[in-house]
Amino acid sequence: MFINFASFYSIMVASLHFLGTGTGAGVVGKGLRSSAGIILKLGQNQFHIDPGVGAVIKAAEFGISVRDTTAILLSHCHTHHANDVNAVIEAMSYDGLDKKGVLVANKTALNGTEEYPAIITPYHRSLLERYIAVDRNMQLAINDVEIRTLTARHNEPNSLGFKFIHPELTVVYSGDTVYSPDLVEQYLGCHVLILNVPNKVKDSYNLCLEDVPLILEKVRPRLAVITHFANDLHKADPLYEVREIQRKTGVSCLAAKDGMEIQPTK
């Protein structure tokens, strides 16, 4: 699926490829959707965000070269966000024959906690050009892209979101988080807002459908993409639900599908 937003930019500087748009045993566990992550291309940079289950296989299926990856970013170390990170590192570096790439990961993924062991092995760290354990509210730069780590409140204690700031485009990825007005302030100024919304109804750790209009009315991005669907929202037809949100807010919205590619252009 290919979508071109001609009102964005006259020169294409960015693309988003959704390798996987599901979460949970009821969706990913049944093979209804993948959780292989998102490929964000900004200028000459290729970022793989949250490479969950099937990341390398889905990249190949949808025509993405993992060898072209500039950096991998992990928001937290749950299975549907980080399961295949070591496999992506191997593919990116050609089993270490071409030591390359940057890993930007939350503290849990690299250092572990009492509940969660570190997910990146010492061997796979040795294949990388550089790896960085990041906390919330940090800034770093990879080539011409500034990356800011955002606060996310989830049941993995060091969960993050990411804000990618390129001279031509700003993209925010919420990560897994509950709704809170102070978190929404972090998303201001973005052109594209990617929200992980597993469920229709509220739970203790994630966004739900009723949170989305509150976020969009405050942030007013040019485009919002809703993804990371669990069982109840997958069954409810996310396309219909997201159309209703667009109607209510006036913000252009998409319900992501596995394999969907978006090229925001001016």
C-alpha positions as a Markdown table, in Angstrom:
| # | Residue | x | y | z |
|---|---|---|---|---|
| 1 | Met | 0.0 | 0.0 | 0.0 |
| 2 | Phe | 1.5 | 3.4 | -1.1 |
| 3 | Ile | 0.2 | 6.8 | 0.0 |
| 4 | Asn | 1.6 | 10.1 | -1.3 |
| 5 | Phe | 0.8 | 13.3 | 0.5 |
| 6 | Ala | 1.6 | 15.8 | -2.2 |
| 7 | Ser | 0.7 | 18.8 | 0.0 |
| 8 | Phe | 3.7 | 18.1 | 2.3 |
| 9 | Tyr | 6.9 | 18.6 | 0.4 |
| 10 | Ser | 8.0 | 19.2 | -3.2 |
| 11 | Ile | 11.1 | 17.1 | -2.7 |
| 12 | Met | 10.7 | 13.8 | -1.0 |
| 13 | Val | 13.0 | 13.6 | 2.1 |
| 14 | Ala | 11.2 | 11.1 | 4.2 |
| 15 | Ser | 9.3 | 7.8 | 4.1 |
| 16 | Leu | 7.7 | 5.5 | 6.6 |
| 17 | His | 7.4 | 1.8 | 6.1 |
| 18 | Phe | 5.2 | -0.1 | 8.6 |
| 19 | Leu | 6.7 | -3.6 | 8.8 |
| 20 | Gly | 4.4 | -4.6 | 11.6 |
| 21 | Thr | 1.3 | -3.0 | 13.2 |
| 22 | Gly | 0.1 | -5.5 | 15.8 |
| 23 | Thr | 0.8 | -6.5 | 19.4 |
| 24 | Gly | -0.2 | -9.3 | 21.7 |
| 25 | Ala | -0.8 | -13.0 | 21.5 |
| 26 | Gly | -4.3 | -12.5 | 20.1 |
| 27 | Val | -2.9 | -10.6 | 17.0 |
| 28 | Val | 0.8 | -11.3 | 16.5 |
| 29 | Gly | 0.6 | -14.7 | 18.1 |
| 30 | Lys | -2.1 | -15.7 | 15.6 |
| 31 | Gly | -0.2 | -14.3 | 12.6 |
| 32 | Leu | -2.9 | -11.6 | 12.0 |
| 33 | Arg | -0.4 | -8.8 | 12.1 |
| 34 | Ser | 3.4 | -8.6 | 12.6 |
| 35 | Ser | 5.2 | -6.6 | 15.2 |
| 36 | Ala | 8.3 | -6.1 | 13.1 |
| 37 | Gly | 8.6 | -2.4 | 13.7 |
| 38 | Ile | 8.8 | 0.8 | 11.6 |
| 39 | Ile | 11.4 | 1.9 | 9.1 |
| 40 | Leu | 11.8 | 5.7 | 9.0 |
| 41 | Lys | 13.9 | 7.2 | 6.3 |
| 42 | Leu | 15.0 | 10.9 | 6.7 |
| 43 | Gly | 17.3 | 12.2 | 4.1 |
| 44 | Gln | 20.1 | 9.7 | 3.8 |
| 45 | Asn | 19.3 | 8.0 | 7.1 |
| 46 | Gln | 17.4 | 4.8 | 7.7 |
| 47 | Phe | 16.1 | 4.2 | 11.2 |
| 48 | His | 14.6 | 0.9 | 12.4 |
| 49 | Ile | 12.2 | 1.6 | 15.3 |
| 50 | Asp | 11.3 | -1.2 | 17.6 |
| 51 | Pro | 12.3 | -4.3 | 15.7 |
| 52 | Gly | 9.9 | -6.9 | 17.2 |
| 53 | Val | 8.9 | -10.3 | 16.0 |
| 54 | Gly | 9.9 | -11.0 | 12.4 |
| 55 | Ala | 11.8 | -7.8 | 11.7 |
| 56 | Val | 14.4 | -9.2 | 9.3 |
| 57 | Ile | 11.9 | -11.3 | 7.4 |
| 58 | Lys | 9.3 | -8.6 | 7.0 |
| 59 | Ala | 11.9 | -6.1 | 5.9 |
| 60 | Ala | 12.9 | -8.4 | 3.1 |
| 61 | Glu | 9.2 | -9.1 | 2.3 |
| 62 | Phe | 8.5 | -5.4 | 1.9 |
| 63 | Gly | 11.7 | -4.5 | 0.0 |
| 64 | Ile | 13.7 | -2.9 | 2.8 |
| 65 | Ser | 17.5 | -3.5 | 2.9 |
| 66 | Val | 18.5 | -4.0 | 6.5 |
| 67 | Arg | 22.1 | -3.4 | 5.4 |
| 68 | Asp | 21.1 | 0.2 | 4.8 |
| 69 | Thr | 20.2 | 0.8 | 8.4 |
| 70 | Thr | 21.8 | 3.8 | 10.0 |
| 71 | Ala | 20.5 | 3.2 | 13.5 |
| 72 | Ile | 18.2 | 1.0 | 15.5 |
| 73 | Leu | 16.0 | 2.5 | 18.2 |
| 74 | Leu | 14.4 | 0.6 | 21.0 |
| 75 | Ser | 11.7 | 2.3 | 23.1 |
| 76 | His | 11.5 | -0.6 | 25.6 |
| 77 | Cys | 12.4 | -4.3 | 25.8 |
| 78 | His | 9.0 | -6.0 | 25.5 |
| 79 | Thr | 8.8 | -8.8 | 22.9 |
| 80 | His | 6.8 | -6.9 | 20.3 |
| 81 | His | 9.3 | -4.1 | 20.3 |
| 82 | Ala | 12.7 | -5.7 | 20.7 |
| 83 | Asn | 12.5 | -9.4 | 20.1 |
| 84 | Asp | 14.5 | -9.4 | 16.8 |
| 85 | Val | 17.0 | -6.6 | 17.6 |
| 86 | Asn | 20.0 | -8.9 | 17.7 |
| 87 | Ala | 19.0 | -10.4 | 14.4 |
| 88 | Val | 18.7 | -6.9 | 12.9 |
| 89 | Ile | 22.2 | -6.1 | 14.2 |
| 90 | Glu | 23.6 | -9.3 | 12.6 |
| 91 | Ala | 22.0 | -8.5 | 9.2 |
| 92 | Met | 22.9 | -4.8 | 9.3 |
| 93 | Ser | 26.6 | -5.6 | 10.0 |
| 94 | Tyr | 26.8 | -8.8 | 7.9 |
| 95 | Asp | 27.6 | -10.9 | 11.0 |
| 96 | Gly | 30.2 | -8.3 | 12.0 |
| 97 | Leu | 32.2 | -8.4 | 8.8 |
| 98 | Asp | 31.2 | -4.8 | 8.3 |
| 99 | Lys | 31.1 | -3.3 | 11.8 |
| 100 | Lys | 28.5 | -0.5 | 11.4 |
| 101 | Gly | 25.4 | 1.1 | 12.7 |
| 102 | Val | 24.3 | 2.7 | 15.9 |
| 103 | Leu | 21.9 | 1.3 | 18.5 |
| 104 | Val | 19.9 | 3.7 | 20.6 |
| 105 | Ala | 18.2 | 1.8 | 23.3 |
| 106 | Asn | 16.4 | 2.4 | 26.6 |
| 107 | Lys | 18.3 | 1.5 | 29.8 |
| 108 | Thr | 16.5 | -1.7 | 30.3 |
| 109 | Ala | 17.4 | -3.2 | 26.9 |
| 110 | Leu | 21.1 | -2.6 | 27.5 |
| 111 | Asn | 21.5 | -2.8 | 31.2 |
| 112 | Gly | 18.5 | -4.9 | 32.4 |
| 113 | Thr | 16.5 | -4.6 | 35.6 |
| 114 | Glu | 15.5 | -7.1 | 38.3 |
| 115 | Glu | 12.5 | -8.0 | 36.3 |
| 116 | Tyr | 13.9 | -7.7 | 32.7 |
| 117 | Pro | 17.3 | -9.0 | 31.7 |
| 118 | Ala | 19.4 | -7.0 | 29.2 |
| 119 | Ile | 18.3 | -8.1 | 25.7 |
| 120 | Ile | 21.4 | -7.0 | 23.7 |
| 121 | Thr | 24.1 | -9.6 | 24.0 |
| 122 | Pro | 27.8 | -8.7 | 24.5 |
| 123 | Tyr | 28.5 | -10.4 | 21.1 |
| 124 | His | 25.9 | -8.3 | 19.3 |
| 125 | Arg | 27.2 | -5.1 | 20.9 |
| 126 | Ser | 30.6 | -5.9 | 19.5 |
| 127 | Leu | 29.1 | -5.9 | 15.9 |
| 128 | Leu | 28.0 | -2.2 | 16.2 |
| 129 | Glu | 29.9 | 0.9 | 15.5 |
| 130 | Arg | 28.3 | 2.4 | 18.6 |
| 131 | Tyr | 25.6 | 1.7 | 21.2 |
| 132 | Ile | 24.0 | 4.2 | 23.6 |
| 133 | Ala | 21.8 | 3.6 | 26.6 |
| 134 | Val | 19.4 | 6.5 | 26.8 |
| 135 | Asp | 17.1 | 7.9 | 29.5 |
| 136 | Arg | 14.2 | 10.2 | 29.1 |
| 137 | Asn | 14.6 | 13.8 | 28.0 |
| 138 | Met | 17.9 | 13.4 | 26.3 |
| 139 | Gln | 19.1 | 14.7 | 23.0 |
| 140 | Leu | 21.5 | 13.2 | 20.5 |
| 141 | Ala | 22.3 | 13.6 | 16.8 |
| 142 | Ile | 22.8 | 11.1 | 14.1 |
| 143 | Asn | 24.1 | 12.8 | 11.0 |
| 144 | Asp | 21.7 | 15.6 | 10.2 |
| 145 | Val | 18.9 | 14.2 | 12.4 |
| 146 | Glu | 18.4 | 15.3 | 16.0 |
| 147 | Ile | 16.7 | 12.7 | 18.2 |
| 148 | Arg | 15.0 | 13.5 | 21.4 |
| 149 | Thr | 14.0 | 10.8 | 23.9 |
| 150 | Leu | 10.5 | 11.3 | 25.2 |
| 151 | Thr | 8.9 | 10.2 | 28.5 |
| 152 | Ala | 6.5 | 7.3 | 28.2 |
| 153 | Arg | 4.6 | 5.7 | 31.1 |
| 154 | His | 4.3 | 2.0 | 30.6 |
| 155 | Asn | 4.8 | -1.2 | 32.7 |
| 156 | Glu | 8.4 | -1.4 | 31.5 |
| 157 | Pro | 9.9 | 1.1 | 33.8 |
| 158 | Asn | 12.3 | 2.9 | 31.4 |
| 159 | Ser | 10.0 | 3.1 | 28.4 |
| 160 | Leu | 10.6 | 5.9 | 25.9 |
| 161 | Gly | 9.2 | 7.7 | 22.9 |
| 162 | Phe | 11.2 | 9.4 | 20.2 |
| 163 | Lys | 11.2 | 12.7 | 18.4 |
| 164 | Phe | 13.1 | 12.9 | 15.1 |
| 165 | Ile | 13.9 | 16.4 | 14.0 |
| 166 | His | 15.2 | 16.7 | 10.4 |
| 167 | Pro | 15.6 | 20.1 | 8.6 |
| 168 | Glu | 12.6 | 19.3 | 6.5 |
| 169 | Leu | 10.4 | 17.1 | 8.7 |
| 170 | Thr | 9.7 | 16.3 | 12.4 |
| 171 | Val | 8.3 | 12.9 | 13.3 |
| 172 | Val | 7.2 | 11.7 | 16.7 |
| 173 | Tyr | 6.8 | 8.1 | 17.8 |
| 174 | Ser | 4.9 | 7.9 | 21.1 |
| 175 | Gly | 6.1 | 4.4 | 22.1 |
| 176 | Asp | 3.8 | 2.5 | 24.5 |
| 177 | Thr | 2.4 | 4.9 | 27.1 |
| 178 | Val | -0.7 | 6.0 | 29.0 |
| 179 | Tyr | -2.3 | 9.3 | 28.3 |
| 180 | Ser | -1.3 | 12.4 | 30.3 |
| 181 | Pro | -1.4 | 16.1 | 29.3 |
| 182 | Asp | 2.2 | 16.6 | 30.2 |
| 183 | Leu | 3.3 | 13.9 | 27.9 |
| 184 | Val | 1.3 | 15.4 | 25.0 |
| 185 | Glu | 3.4 | 18.6 | 25.4 |
| 186 | Gln | 6.4 | 16.6 | 24.1 |
| 187 | Tyr | 4.7 | 16.0 | 20.8 |
| 188 | Leu | 4.1 | 19.6 | 19.9 |
| 189 | Gly | 5.7 | 20.8 | 16.7 |
| 190 | Cys | 5.7 | 17.5 | 14.9 |
| 191 | His | 4.5 | 17.1 | 11.3 |
| 192 | Val | 3.8 | 13.3 | 11.6 |
| 193 | Leu | 2.6 | 11.7 | 14.8 |
| 194 | Ile | 2.7 | 8.0 | 15.2 |
| 195 | Leu | 0.6 | 6.7 | 18.2 |
| 196 | Asn | 0.6 | 3.2 | 19.6 |
| 197 | Val | -3.0 | 2.5 | 20.4 |
| 198 | Pro | -3.6 | -1.1 | 21.3 |
| 199 | Asn | -7.1 | -1.0 | 22.7 |
| 200 | Lys | -10.5 | 0.7 | 22.3 |
| 201 | Val | -10.9 | 0.9 | 26.1 |
| 202 | Lys | -8.6 | 2.2 | 28.8 |
| 203 | Asp | -6.1 | 0.1 | 30.6 |
| 204 | Ser | -3.3 | 0.9 | 33.0 |
| 205 | Tyr | -0.4 | 1.0 | 30.6 |
| 206 | Asn | -1.5 | 2.1 | 27.1 |
| 207 | Leu | -3.3 | 4.7 | 25.0 |
| 208 | Cys | -6.9 | 3.9 | 24.0 |
| 209 | Leu | -9.1 | 5.3 | 21.3 |
| 210 | Glu | -10.7 | 8.0 | 23.4 |
| 211 | Asp | -7.3 | 9.4 | 24.2 |
| 212 | Val | -6.4 | 10.0 | 20.5 |
| 213 | Pro | -8.7 | 13.1 | 19.9 |
| 214 | Leu | -7.4 | 14.7 | 23.1 |
| 215 | Ile | -3.9 | 14.4 | 21.7 |
| 216 | Leu | -4.7 | 15.5 | 18.2 |
| 217 | Glu | -6.6 | 18.5 | 19.2 |
| 218 | Lys | -3.6 | 19.7 | 21.2 |
| 219 | Val | -0.8 | 18.7 | 18.8 |
| 220 | Arg | -2.5 | 19.3 | 15.5 |
| 221 | Pro | 0.0 | 17.3 | 13.4 |
| 222 | Arg | -0.3 | 17.3 | 9.6 |
| 223 | Leu | -0.7 | 13.6 | 9.7 |
| 224 | Ala | -1.4 | 11.1 | 12.5 |
| 225 | Val | -0.8 | 7.4 | 12.1 |
| 226 | Ile | -2.4 | 5.0 | 14.6 |
| 227 | Thr | -0.8 | 1.6 | 15.0 |
| 228 | His | 0.1 | -1.3 | 17.4 |
| 229 | Phe | -3.3 | -2.9 | 17.5 |
| 230 | Ala | -4.2 | -5.5 | 20.0 |
| 231 | Asn | -7.1 | -8.0 | 19.7 |
| 232 | Asp | -10.2 | -5.8 | 20.4 |
| 233 | Leu | -9.2 | -2.9 | 18.2 |
| 234 | His | -8.0 | -5.2 | 15.4 |
| 235 | Lys | -11.4 | -6.9 | 15.4 |
| 236 | Ala | -13.2 | -3.6 | 15.5 |
| 237 | Asp | -11.8 | -2.5 | 12.2 |
| 238 | Pro | -9.2 | 0.2 | 12.9 |
| 239 | Leu | -9.9 | 1.9 | 9.5 |
| 240 | Tyr | -13.4 | 2.8 | 10.6 |
| 241 | Glu | -12.4 | 3.9 | 14.0 |
| 242 | Val | -9.6 | 6.2 | 12.7 |
| 243 | Arg | -11.9 | 7.7 | 10.1 |
| 244 | Glu | -14.2 | 8.7 | 13.0 |
| 245 | Ile | -11.3 | 10.3 | 14.8 |
| 246 | Gln | -10.4 | 12.3 | 11.6 |
| 247 | Arg | -14.0 | 13.4 | 11.3 |
| 248 | Lys | -14.1 | 14.7 | 14.9 |
| 249 | Thr | -10.7 | 16.4 | 14.9 |
| 250 | Gly | -10.1 | 17.5 | 11.4 |
| 251 | Val | -6.6 | 16.0 | 11.5 |
| 252 | Ser | -5.6 | 13.7 | 8.7 |
| 253 | Cys | -5.4 | 10.2 | 10.2 |
| 254 | Leu | -4.4 | 6.8 | 8.9 |
| 255 | Ala | -4.8 | 3.3 | 10.5 |
| 256 | Ala | -1.5 | 1.5 | 9.7 |
| 257 | Lys | -1.4 | -1.8 | 7.9 |
| 258 | Asp | 1.5 | -4.2 | 7.6 |
| 259 | Gly | 3.5 | -3.3 | 4.6 |
| 260 | Met | 2.0 | 0.3 | 4.3 |
| 261 | Glu | 4.4 | 2.9 | 3.0 |
| 262 | Ile | 3.9 | 6.6 | 3.4 |
| 263 | Gln | 6.0 | 9.2 | 1.6 |
| 264 | Pro | 5.3 | 12.7 | 3.1 |
| 265 | Thr | 6.2 | 15.3 | 0.5 |
| 266 | Lys | 5.8 | 19.0 | 0.5 |
